[in-house]
């Protein structure tokens, strides 16, 4: 990984490259617009971005998602991108500065905050340790789980 330089809201030359891969083309309402807004902000900061939409692959339930993610990884490798962001078509990227922040902080692996949910109607399921909350920014965790 190369050294990323970010001054006064702008990435310096040579600009880092980021491939944003949407997993699935059937976007939930507002999701694609939020991704486009984050890509626009990233471009204004000097970050070189490309957005691709990985088409749905229908296999056994949920088996296609892994294949779709592998296609995105292959595209990132072929294109020699510095960074890859996989974002599912039902995940709302609510902070337009997310792409800039992730690249600026040069994180190797970042997992999203997944909302906790009820299990069997009574017990809260942990999705990371330690517990984190929205708005805390990037935090180190001991473990996290991903869906699908």
TORMIDREN-130537 format. One record per atom (N, C-alpha, C): atom name; residue number from 0; z negated, y, x negated; residue in one letter. Coordinates in nm, 2 decimals. Each point is the difference from the previous one (the first is absolute). Example, Ala and Ser with C-alpha at 12.3 -4.5 7.8 and 13.67 -1.06 7.14 Angstrom:
<sites>
["N",0,[-0.78,-0.57,-1.32],"A"]
["CA",0,[0.00,0.12,0.09],"A"]
["C",0,[0.00,0.12,-0.09],"A"]
["N",1,[0.07,0.11,0.04],"S"]
["CA",1,[0.00,0.11,-0.09],"S"]
["C",1,[-0.08,0.11,0.08],"S"]
</sites>
This chain:
<sites>
["N",0,[0.00,-0.12,-0.08],"X"]
["CA",0,[0.00,0.12,0.08],"X"]
["C",0,[0.00,0.12,-0.09],"X"]
["N",1,[0.08,0.10,0.04],"X"]
["CA",1,[0.01,0.12,-0.08],"X"]
["C",1,[-0.10,0.10,0.04],"X"]
["N",2,[-0.02,0.10,-0.09],"X"]
["CA",2,[-0.10,0.10,0.03],"X"]
["C",2,[0.06,0.11,0.10],"X"]
["N",3,[-0.06,0.01,0.11],"X"]
["CA",3,[0.04,0.10,0.10],"X"]
["C",3,[-0.06,0.13,-0.02],"X"]
["N",4,[0.08,0.11,0.00],"X"]
["CA",4,[-0.06,0.13,-0.01],"X"]
["C",4,[0.03,0.08,0.13],"X"]
["N",5,[-0.11,0.06,0.05],"X"]
["CA",5,[0.01,0.07,0.13],"X"]
["C",5,[-0.08,0.13,-0.02],"X"]
["N",6,[0.08,0.12,0.01],"X"]
["CA",6,[-0.06,0.13,-0.02],"X"]
["C",6,[0.03,0.09,0.12],"X"]
["N",7,[-0.09,0.07,0.05],"X"]
["CA",7,[0.02,0.10,0.10],"X"]
["C",7,[0.08,-0.06,0.12],"X"]
["N",8,[-0.03,-0.12,0.04],"X"]
["CA",8,[0.07,-0.06,0.11],"X"]
["C",8,[0.14,-0.06,-0.02],"X"]
["N",9,[0.04,-0.01,-0.13],"X"]
["CA",9,[0.13,-0.05,-0.03],"X"]
["C",9,[-0.01,-0.10,-0.12],"X"]
["N",10,[0.08,-0.11,0.02],"X"]
["CA",10,[0.02,-0.09,-0.11],"X"]
["C",10,[0.09,0.05,-0.10],"X"]
["N",11,[-0.03,-0.02,-0.13],"X"]
["CA",11,[0.08,0.05,-0.11],"X"]
["C",11,[0.11,-0.11,-0.03],"X"]
["N",12,[0.10,0.05,-0.08],"X"]
["CA",12,[0.11,-0.09,-0.04],"X"]
["C",12,[-0.05,-0.10,-0.11],"X"]
["N",13,[0.05,-0.12,0.00],"X"]
["CA",13,[0.08,-0.06,0.10],"X"]
["C",13,[-0.08,-0.04,0.12],"X"]
["N",14,[0.06,0.03,0.12],"X"]
["CA",14,[-0.08,-0.02,0.12],"X"]
["C",14,[-0.02,-0.15,0.02],"X"]
["N",15,[-0.12,-0.04,0.05],"X"]
["CA",15,[-0.02,-0.14,0.04],"X"]
["C",15,[0.08,-0.03,0.12],"X"]
["N",16,[0.03,-0.13,0.01],"X"]
["CA",16,[0.09,-0.05,0.11],"X"]
["C",16,[-0.09,-0.09,0.09],"X"]
["N",17,[0.03,0.01,0.13],"X"]
["CA",17,[-0.08,-0.07,0.10],"X"]
["C",17,[0.09,-0.06,0.10],"X"]
["N",18,[0.00,-0.13,0.03],"X"]
["CA",18,[0.07,-0.06,0.11],"X"]
["C",18,[-0.10,-0.03,0.11],"X"]
["N",19,[0.03,0.06,0.12],"X"]
["CA",19,[-0.08,-0.02,0.12],"X"]
["C",19,[0.08,-0.10,0.08],"X"]
["N",20,[-0.06,-0.12,0.03],"X"]
["CA",20,[0.06,-0.10,0.07],"X"]
["C",20,[-0.07,-0.03,0.13],"X"]
["N",21,[0.07,0.04,0.11],"X"]
["CA",21,[-0.06,-0.03,0.13],"X"]
["C",21,[0.03,-0.15,0.04],"X"]
["N",22,[-0.11,-0.07,0.03],"X"]
["CA",22,[0.02,-0.14,0.04],"X"]
["C",22,[0.02,-0.01,0.15],"X"]
["N",23,[0.13,-0.03,0.03],"X"]
["CA",23,[0.04,0.00,0.14],"X"]
["C",23,[0.06,0.13,0.05],"X"]
["N",24,[0.10,-0.01,0.09],"X"]
["CA",24,[0.07,0.12,0.04],"X"]
["C",24,[-0.05,0.05,0.14],"X"]
["N",25,[-0.08,-0.08,0.07],"X"]
["CA",25,[-0.04,0.03,0.13],"X"]
["C",25,[-0.13,0.08,-0.01],"X"]
["N",26,[0.01,0.13,-0.03],"X"]
["CA",26,[-0.11,0.09,-0.03],"X"]
["C",26,[-0.08,0.03,0.13],"X"]
["N",27,[-0.13,0.00,-0.01],"X"]
["CA",27,[-0.09,0.05,0.10],"X"]
["C",27,[0.02,0.15,0.02],"X"]
["N",28,[-0.03,0.06,0.11],"X"]
["CA",28,[0.03,0.14,0.02],"X"]
["C",28,[-0.07,0.09,-0.10],"X"]
["N",29,[0.07,0.09,-0.06],"X"]
["CA",29,[-0.05,0.09,-0.10],"X"]
["C",29,[0.00,-0.04,-0.14],"X"]
["N",30,[0.01,-0.13,-0.03],"X"]
["CA",30,[-0.02,-0.06,-0.13],"X"]
["C",30,[0.12,0.05,-0.09],"X"]
["N",31,[0.12,-0.02,0.04],"X"]
["CA",31,[0.11,0.04,-0.09],"X"]
["C",31,[0.00,0.15,-0.03],"X"]
["N",32,[-0.04,0.08,0.10],"X"]
["CA",32,[0.00,0.15,-0.02],"X"]
["C",32,[-0.11,0.03,-0.10],"X"]
["N",33,[-0.11,-0.07,0.00],"X"]
["CA",33,[-0.11,0.03,-0.10],"X"]
["C",33,[0.05,-0.04,-0.14],"X"]
["N",34,[0.07,-0.11,-0.01],"X"]
["CA",34,[0.05,-0.04,-0.13],"X"]
["C",34,[0.10,0.10,-0.05],"X"]
["N",35,[0.09,0.05,0.08],"X"]
["CA",35,[0.10,0.10,-0.04],"X"]
["C",35,[-0.07,0.13,-0.04],"X"]
["N",36,[-0.10,0.04,0.07],"X"]
["CA",36,[-0.08,0.12,-0.04],"X"]
["C",36,[-0.06,-0.02,-0.14],"X"]
["N",37,[-0.06,-0.12,-0.03],"X"]
["CA",37,[-0.06,-0.02,-0.13],"X"]
["C",37,[0.11,-0.01,-0.11],"X"]
["N",38,[0.12,-0.05,0.03],"X"]
["CA",38,[0.11,0.00,-0.09],"X"]
["C",38,[0.05,0.14,-0.03],"X"]
["N",39,[0.00,0.08,0.10],"X"]
["CA",39,[0.04,0.14,-0.02],"X"]
["C",39,[-0.09,0.07,-0.09],"X"]
["N",40,[-0.13,-0.01,0.02],"X"]
["CA",40,[-0.11,0.06,-0.08],"X"]
["C",40,[0.01,-0.05,-0.15],"X"]
["N",41,[0.03,-0.13,-0.01],"X"]
["CA",41,[0.01,-0.06,-0.13],"X"]
["C",41,[0.12,0.06,-0.08],"X"]
["N",42,[0.11,0.01,0.07],"X"]
["CA",42,[0.12,0.06,-0.06],"X"]
["C",42,[-0.03,0.14,-0.04],"X"]
["N",43,[-0.07,0.08,0.07],"X"]
["CA",43,[-0.03,0.14,-0.03],"X"]
["C",43,[-0.09,0.01,-0.13],"X"]
["N",44,[-0.07,-0.11,-0.02],"X"]
["CA",44,[-0.09,0.00,-0.12],"X"]
["C",44,[0.07,-0.05,-0.13],"X"]
["N",45,[0.13,-0.04,0.02],"X"]
["CA",45,[0.07,-0.05,-0.12],"X"]
["C",45,[0.00,-0.15,-0.01],"X"]
["N",46,[-0.07,-0.07,0.08],"X"]
["CA",46,[0.00,-0.14,0.00],"X"]
["C",46,[0.14,-0.05,0.05],"X"]
["N",47,[0.06,-0.09,-0.07],"X"]
["CA",47,[0.13,-0.06,0.05],"X"]
["C",47,[-0.03,-0.12,0.08],"X"]
["N",48,[0.04,0.01,0.13],"X"]
["CA",48,[-0.03,-0.11,0.10],"X"]
["C",48,[0.13,-0.06,0.06],"X"]
["N",49,[-0.02,-0.12,0.04],"X"]
["CA",49,[0.11,-0.07,0.08],"X"]
["C",49,[-0.08,-0.08,0.11],"X"]
["N",50,[0.06,0.01,0.12],"X"]
["CA",50,[-0.06,-0.07,0.11],"X"]
["C",50,[0.10,-0.11,0.05],"X"]
["N",51,[-0.05,-0.12,0.01],"X"]
["CA",51,[0.08,-0.11,0.06],"X"]
["C",51,[-0.08,-0.06,0.11],"X"]
["N",52,[0.08,-0.05,0.10],"X"]
["CA",52,[-0.06,-0.08,0.11],"X"]
["C",52,[0.04,-0.14,-0.01],"X"]
["N",53,[-0.09,-0.09,-0.02],"X"]
["CA",53,[0.02,-0.14,-0.01],"X"]
["C",53,[0.02,-0.06,0.14],"X"]
["N",54,[0.11,-0.06,0.03],"X"]
["CA",54,[0.02,-0.05,0.14],"X"]
["C",54,[-0.09,-0.12,0.02],"X"]
["N",55,[-0.03,-0.02,0.13],"X"]
["CA",55,[-0.08,-0.11,0.04],"X"]
["C",55,[0.06,-0.13,-0.03],"X"]
["N",56,[-0.08,-0.09,-0.05],"X"]
["CA",56,[0.04,-0.14,-0.03],"X"]
["C",56,[-0.09,-0.08,0.09],"X"]
["N",57,[0.06,-0.07,0.09],"X"]
["CA",57,[-0.08,-0.08,0.10],"X"]
["C",57,[0.00,-0.15,-0.05],"X"]
["N",58,[-0.12,-0.04,-0.04],"X"]
["CA",58,[-0.03,-0.13,-0.04],"X"]
["C",58,[-0.12,-0.05,0.09],"X"]
["N",59,[-0.08,-0.09,-0.04],"X"]
["CA",59,[-0.12,-0.03,0.07],"X"]
["C",59,[-0.08,0.13,0.01],"X"]
["N",60,[-0.09,0.01,0.10],"X"]
["CA",60,[-0.07,0.12,0.01],"X"]
["C",60,[-0.07,0.04,-0.13],"X"]
["N",61,[0.03,0.13,-0.04],"X"]
["CA",61,[-0.05,0.06,-0.12],"X"]
["C",61,[0.05,-0.05,-0.13],"X"]
["N",62,[0.08,-0.11,0.00],"X"]
["CA",62,[0.06,-0.04,-0.13],"X"]
["C",62,[0.11,0.09,-0.05],"X"]
["N",63,[0.06,0.07,0.09],"X"]
["CA",63,[0.11,0.09,-0.04],"X"]
["C",63,[-0.05,0.12,-0.07],"X"]
["N",64,[-0.12,0.04,0.02],"X"]
["CA",64,[-0.06,0.12,-0.06],"X"]
["C",64,[0.00,-0.01,-0.15],"X"]
["N",65,[-0.05,-0.12,-0.05],"X"]
["CA",65,[0.00,-0.02,-0.15],"X"]
["C",65,[0.14,0.01,-0.06],"X"]
["N",66,[0.10,-0.06,0.07],"X"]
["CA",66,[0.14,0.00,-0.05],"X"]
["C",66,[0.05,0.15,0.00],"X"]
["N",67,[-0.04,0.08,0.10],"X"]
["CA",67,[0.04,0.14,0.01],"X"]
["C",67,[-0.06,0.08,-0.11],"X"]
["N",68,[-0.13,-0.03,-0.03],"X"]
["CA",68,[-0.06,0.07,-0.11],"X"]
["C",68,[0.06,-0.04,-0.14],"X"]
["N",69,[0.04,-0.13,-0.01],"X"]
["CA",69,[0.06,-0.04,-0.13],"X"]
["C",69,[0.14,0.07,-0.02],"X"]
["N",70,[0.07,0.02,0.11],"X"]
["CA",70,[0.13,0.07,-0.01],"X"]
["C",70,[-0.03,0.14,-0.05],"X"]
["N",71,[-0.10,0.07,0.05],"X"]
["CA",71,[-0.04,0.13,-0.05],"X"]
["C",71,[-0.03,0.00,-0.14],"X"]
["N",72,[-0.08,-0.09,-0.05],"X"]
["CA",72,[-0.04,-0.01,-0.14],"X"]
["C",72,[0.12,-0.02,-0.09],"X"]
["N",73,[0.10,-0.09,0.05],"X"]
["CA",73,[0.12,-0.02,-0.07],"X"]
["C",73,[0.08,0.13,-0.02],"X"]
["N",74,[0.01,0.08,0.11],"X"]
["CA",74,[0.07,0.13,0.00],"X"]
["C",74,[-0.06,0.09,-0.10],"X"]
["N",75,[-0.14,0.01,-0.01],"X"]
["CA",75,[-0.07,0.08,-0.09],"X"]
["C",75,[0.03,-0.04,-0.14],"X"]
["N",76,[0.00,-0.13,-0.03],"X"]
["CA",76,[0.03,-0.05,-0.13],"X"]
["C",76,[0.14,0.03,-0.05],"X"]
["N",77,[0.10,-0.02,0.09],"X"]
["CA",77,[0.14,0.02,-0.03],"X"]
["C",77,[0.02,0.15,-0.02],"X"]
["N",78,[-0.06,0.09,0.08],"X"]
["CA",78,[0.01,0.14,-0.02],"X"]
["C",78,[-0.08,0.06,-0.11],"X"]
["N",79,[-0.08,-0.07,-0.07],"X"]
["CA",79,[-0.09,0.05,-0.10],"X"]
["C",79,[-0.09,0.11,0.04],"X"]
["N",80,[-0.06,-0.01,0.12],"X"]
["CA",80,[-0.09,0.10,0.05],"X"]
["C",80,[-0.13,-0.01,-0.07],"X"]
["N",81,[-0.07,0.11,-0.02],"X"]
["CA",81,[-0.13,0.01,-0.06],"X"]
["C",81,[-0.10,-0.05,0.10],"X"]
["N",82,[0.02,0.03,0.13],"X"]
["CA",82,[-0.10,-0.04,0.10],"X"]
["C",82,[0.07,-0.05,0.12],"X"]
["N",83,[-0.08,-0.09,0.08],"X"]
["CA",83,[0.05,-0.06,0.12],"X"]
["C",83,[-0.11,0.02,0.11],"X"]
["N",84,[0.04,0.05,0.11],"X"]
["CA",84,[-0.10,0.00,0.11],"X"]
["C",84,[0.06,-0.08,0.12],"X"]
["N",85,[-0.07,-0.11,0.03],"X"]
["CA",85,[0.04,-0.08,0.12],"X"]
["C",85,[-0.08,0.06,0.12],"X"]
["N",86,[0.07,0.03,0.10],"X"]
["CA",86,[-0.07,0.05,0.12],"X"]
["C",86,[0.06,-0.06,0.13],"X"]
["N",87,[-0.09,-0.07,0.07],"X"]
["CA",87,[0.04,-0.07,0.12],"X"]
["C",87,[0.05,0.10,0.11],"X"]
["N",88,[0.08,-0.04,0.09],"X"]
["CA",88,[0.06,0.09,0.10],"X"]
["C",88,[-0.10,0.03,0.11],"X"]
["N",89,[-0.12,-0.05,-0.01],"X"]
["CA",89,[-0.10,0.04,0.10],"X"]
["C",89,[-0.12,0.07,-0.07],"X"]
["N",90,[0.02,0.05,-0.12],"X"]
["CA",90,[-0.11,0.07,-0.07],"X"]
["C",90,[0.04,0.15,-0.01],"X"]
["N",91,[-0.09,0.08,0.05],"X"]
["CA",91,[0.02,0.15,0.01],"X"]
["C",91,[-0.05,0.06,-0.13],"X"]
["N",92,[0.09,0.06,-0.07],"X"]
["CA",92,[-0.03,0.07,-0.13],"X"]
["C",92,[-0.04,0.14,0.04],"X"]
["N",93,[-0.12,0.02,0.03],"X"]
["CA",93,[-0.04,0.13,0.07],"X"]
["C",93,[-0.02,0.12,-0.10],"X"]
["N",94,[-0.01,-0.03,-0.13],"X"]
["CA",94,[-0.01,0.11,-0.10],"X"]
["C",94,[0.13,0.02,-0.07],"X"]
["N",95,[0.07,0.11,0.02],"X"]
["CA",95,[0.13,0.02,-0.06],"X"]
["C",95,[-0.01,0.01,-0.16],"X"]
["N",96,[-0.12,0.01,-0.05],"X"]
["CA",96,[-0.02,0.01,-0.15],"X"]
["C",96,[-0.02,-0.14,-0.06],"X"]
["N",97,[0.00,-0.10,0.08],"X"]
["CA",97,[-0.04,-0.14,-0.05],"X"]
["C",97,[0.09,-0.04,-0.11],"X"]
["N",98,[0.13,0.01,0.01],"X"]
["CA",98,[0.09,-0.04,-0.11],"X"]
["C",98,[-0.03,0.07,-0.13],"X"]
["N",99,[-0.01,0.13,0.01],"X"]
["CA",99,[-0.04,0.09,-0.11],"X"]
["C",99,[-0.13,-0.05,-0.07],"X"]
["N",100,[-0.10,-0.01,0.09],"X"]
["CA",100,[-0.13,-0.04,-0.05],"X"]
["C",100,[0.00,-0.14,-0.07],"X"]
["N",101,[0.07,-0.09,0.05],"X"]
["CA",101,[0.00,-0.14,-0.06],"X"]
["C",101,[0.06,0.00,-0.14],"X"]
["N",102,[0.12,0.07,-0.01],"X"]
["CA",102,[0.07,0.01,-0.13],"X"]
["C",102,[-0.08,0.09,-0.09],"X"]
["N",103,[-0.05,0.11,0.04],"X"]
["CA",103,[-0.08,0.09,-0.09],"X"]
["C",103,[-0.11,-0.07,-0.06],"X"]
["N",104,[-0.07,-0.09,0.08],"X"]
["CA",104,[-0.12,-0.07,-0.05],"X"]
["C",104,[0.04,-0.13,-0.08],"X"]
["N",105,[0.12,-0.03,-0.01],"X"]
["CA",105,[0.06,-0.12,-0.07],"X"]
["C",105,[-0.08,-0.13,0.03],"X"]
["N",106,[-0.02,-0.03,0.12],"X"]
["CA",106,[-0.07,-0.12,0.04],"X"]
["C",106,[0.10,-0.12,-0.01],"X"]
["N",107,[-0.05,-0.11,-0.06],"X"]
["CA",107,[0.08,-0.12,-0.02],"X"]
["C",107,[0.02,-0.07,0.14],"X"]
["N",108,[-0.11,-0.02,0.06],"X"]
["CA",108,[0.00,-0.07,0.13],"X"]
["C",108,[-0.09,0.08,0.10],"X"]
["N",109,[0.05,0.03,0.12],"X"]
["CA",109,[-0.08,0.07,0.10],"X"]
["C",109,[0.02,-0.08,0.13],"X"]
["N",110,[-0.11,-0.02,0.06],"X"]
["CA",110,[0.00,-0.07,0.13],"X"]
["C",110,[-0.05,0.10,0.11],"X"]
["N",111,[0.05,-0.01,0.12],"X"]
["CA",111,[-0.03,0.10,0.10],"X"]
["C",111,[-0.14,-0.02,0.06],"X"]
["N",112,[-0.06,0.10,0.06],"X"]
["CA",112,[-0.12,-0.01,0.08],"X"]
["C",112,[0.05,-0.07,0.13],"X"]
["N",113,[-0.04,-0.12,0.03],"X"]
["CA",113,[0.03,-0.06,0.13],"X"]
["C",113,[-0.12,0.02,0.09],"X"]
["N",114,[0.03,0.04,0.12],"X"]
["CA",114,[-0.12,0.02,0.09],"X"]
["C",114,[-0.07,-0.13,0.03],"X"]
["N",115,[-0.13,0.01,0.01],"X"]
["CA",115,[-0.07,-0.12,0.03],"X"]
["C",115,[0.02,-0.04,0.14],"X"]
["N",116,[-0.02,-0.12,0.03],"X"]
["CA",116,[0.02,-0.05,0.14],"X"]
["C",116,[-0.10,-0.10,0.04],"X"]
["N",117,[-0.02,-0.02,0.13],"X"]
["CA",117,[-0.10,-0.09,0.05],"X"]
["C",117,[0.05,-0.14,-0.01],"X"]
["N",118,[-0.08,-0.09,-0.05],"X"]
["CA",118,[0.03,-0.15,0.00],"X"]
["C",118,[-0.08,-0.06,0.10],"X"]
["N",119,[0.06,-0.08,0.09],"X"]
["CA",119,[-0.07,-0.06,0.11],"X"]
["C",119,[-0.08,0.09,0.09],"X"]
["N",120,[0.04,0.13,0.00],"X"]
["CA",120,[-0.06,0.10,0.09],"X"]
["C",120,[-0.14,0.05,-0.05],"X"]
["N",121,[-0.06,-0.05,-0.10],"X"]
["CA",121,[-0.13,0.04,-0.04],"X"]
["C",121,[-0.02,0.04,-0.14],"X"]
["N",122,[0.07,-0.06,-0.10],"X"]
["CA",122,[-0.02,0.02,-0.14],"X"]
["C",122,[0.11,0.08,-0.06],"X"]
["N",123,[-0.04,0.10,-0.08],"X"]
["CA",123,[0.10,0.08,-0.08],"X"]
["C",123,[0.04,-0.08,-0.12],"X"]
["N",124,[0.14,0.00,-0.02],"X"]
["CA",124,[0.06,-0.07,-0.11],"X"]
["C",124,[0.02,0.11,-0.11],"X"]
["N",125,[-0.05,-0.04,-0.12],"X"]
["CA",125,[0.02,0.09,-0.12],"X"]
["C",125,[0.14,-0.01,-0.05],"X"]
["N",126,[0.06,0.11,-0.04],"X"]
["CA",126,[0.13,0.00,-0.06],"X"]
["C",126,[0.00,0.04,-0.14],"X"]
["N",127,[-0.12,0.04,-0.05],"X"]
["CA",127,[-0.01,0.04,-0.15],"X"]
["C",127,[-0.15,0.00,-0.03],"X"]
["N",128,[-0.03,0.00,-0.13],"X"]
["CA",128,[-0.13,0.01,-0.05],"X"]
["C",128,[0.00,0.09,-0.12],"X"]
["N",129,[-0.07,0.11,0.00],"X"]
["CA",129,[-0.09,0.05,0.10],"X"]
["C",129,[0.08,0.06,0.12],"X"]
["N",130,[-0.07,0.02,0.11],"X"]
["CA",130,[0.06,0.05,0.12],"X"]
["C",130,[0.05,0.15,-0.03],"X"]
["N",131,[0.12,0.03,0.05],"X"]
["CA",131,[0.05,0.13,-0.02],"X"]
["C",131,[0.04,0.06,0.13],"X"]
["N",132,[0.02,0.13,0.00],"X"]
["CA",132,[0.03,0.07,0.13],"X"]
["C",132,[0.12,0.09,-0.02],"X"]
["N",133,[0.07,0.04,0.10],"X"]
["CA",133,[0.11,0.09,-0.01],"X"]
["C",133,[-0.04,0.13,-0.07],"X"]
["N",134,[0.09,0.06,-0.07],"X"]
["CA",134,[-0.02,0.13,-0.06],"X"]
["C",134,[-0.07,0.00,-0.13],"X"]
["N",135,[-0.04,-0.12,-0.06],"X"]
["CA",135,[-0.07,-0.01,-0.12],"X"]
["C",135,[0.09,0.00,-0.12],"X"]
["N",136,[0.13,0.00,0.02],"X"]
["CA",136,[0.09,-0.01,-0.11],"X"]
["C",136,[0.01,-0.13,-0.07],"X"]
["N",137,[0.05,-0.01,-0.12],"X"]
["CA",137,[0.01,-0.13,-0.07],"X"]
["C",137,[-0.13,-0.03,-0.06],"X"]
["N",138,[-0.05,-0.12,0.03],"X"]
["CA",138,[-0.13,-0.05,-0.05],"X"]
["C",138,[0.02,-0.14,-0.06],"X"]
["N",139,[-0.08,-0.03,-0.10],"X"]
["CA",139,[0.00,-0.14,-0.05],"X"]
["C",139,[-0.07,-0.09,0.09],"X"]
["N",140,[0.05,-0.12,0.02],"X"]
["CA",140,[-0.06,-0.10,0.09],"X"]
["C",140,[-0.01,-0.13,-0.08],"X"]
["N",141,[-0.10,-0.08,0.03],"X"]
["CA",141,[-0.01,-0.14,-0.06],"X"]
["C",141,[0.10,-0.09,0.06],"X"]
["N",142,[0.03,0.01,0.12],"X"]
["CA",142,[0.10,-0.09,0.07],"X"]
["C",142,[0.05,0.07,0.13],"X"]
["N",143,[0.12,-0.04,0.04],"X"]
["CA",143,[0.05,0.04,0.13],"X"]
["C",143,[0.09,-0.11,0.05],"X"]
["N",144,[0.03,0.00,0.12],"X"]
["CA",144,[0.09,-0.10,0.06],"X"]
["C",144,[0.12,0.07,0.06],"X"]
["N",145,[0.11,-0.07,0.00],"X"]
["CA",145,[0.12,0.06,0.06],"X"]
["C",145,[0.04,-0.09,0.12],"X"]
["N",146,[0.07,0.05,0.09],"X"]
["CA",146,[0.05,-0.07,0.12],"X"]
["C",146,[0.13,-0.07,-0.03],"X"]
["N",147,[0.03,-0.10,0.08],"X"]
["CA",147,[0.13,-0.07,-0.01],"X"]
["C",147,[0.02,-0.07,-0.13],"X"]
</sites>
